[in-house]
């Protein structure tokens, strides 16, 4: 009985601590940001179909979560999104061309991406996913341009335009470089 009571006290304390730490979003903000992400991913998909170029990859969806869901975070700024995703893809493609494919190469790609992004001050969590994807799919050098660089730049431009034109959208970006 005592242990159960102690567990409840600890759970209550952790819940309060989490509520203070996590960002709080208003209902209208949730609607605006989810609509923005829906439109951005849809537009990238439609542009891909229209142009015949692949402009979208799974980590770009994760970039949308940061970009539209919490644009004030340093991890969602243009430098972080573009440079982080390109570095992740570059590391992944380079490792594939040098070391091939496998679990060690996957792990090394993610770890090297984190090191480079931290050193260059452009940490972006989906960049690790981009490195992972590049190794897992064993992609070529063209992957850097389509979808990584083009998709990242388009997402940043869409977020910038969205923050200017849609009432209720959070300002974006805080800084460009």
C-alpha positions, 0 to 999 in steps of 0.5 A: 500500500505504501509503495502504491501511494509513493508511486502515485506521488512520483507520477503526479510530480512528474506529470506537473514537471512535464506540463511546465516543460512542454509547450502549450498550443492554442486550439486555433494554432493547432488547426493552422499548423496542421493545415499548413503541414498538410498543404506543404506535403501535398504541394511537394507530392503534387510538384513531384508528380508534375515535374517527374522529380522526386521532391519528397522523402520521409524525413521531410515529413518529420521536418514539417513537424518541427517547421509548422508545429513549433517554428520558434525552435532553433531546430526548425530554422532554415539553416538547420533544415536545409544544411542539416538535411543536406549534411545527413544525405551527404554523409549517407551517400558518401558512406554508401559509396565507400563502405556499402550497406549494413547495420554498422554503416547505418549507425555510422551515418547517423552518428556522423550526421549528429557530429557534423550538425553539432559542429556546424551548429545546424542540428536538425533531428530529421537529418539523422533520418535522412542519413539513415534513409540514404544508406538503407535505400543505397541511393546515389549522389542525385539524392542530394539534389532531388529530393533533399536540397530541393524539398528542404528549400521548398519547405522553408519557402512554404513556411516563410510564405505561410507565416506571412500570409495566413492569419494566426500563423507563428512568425518564421523564421527567427533567423535565416543563417 
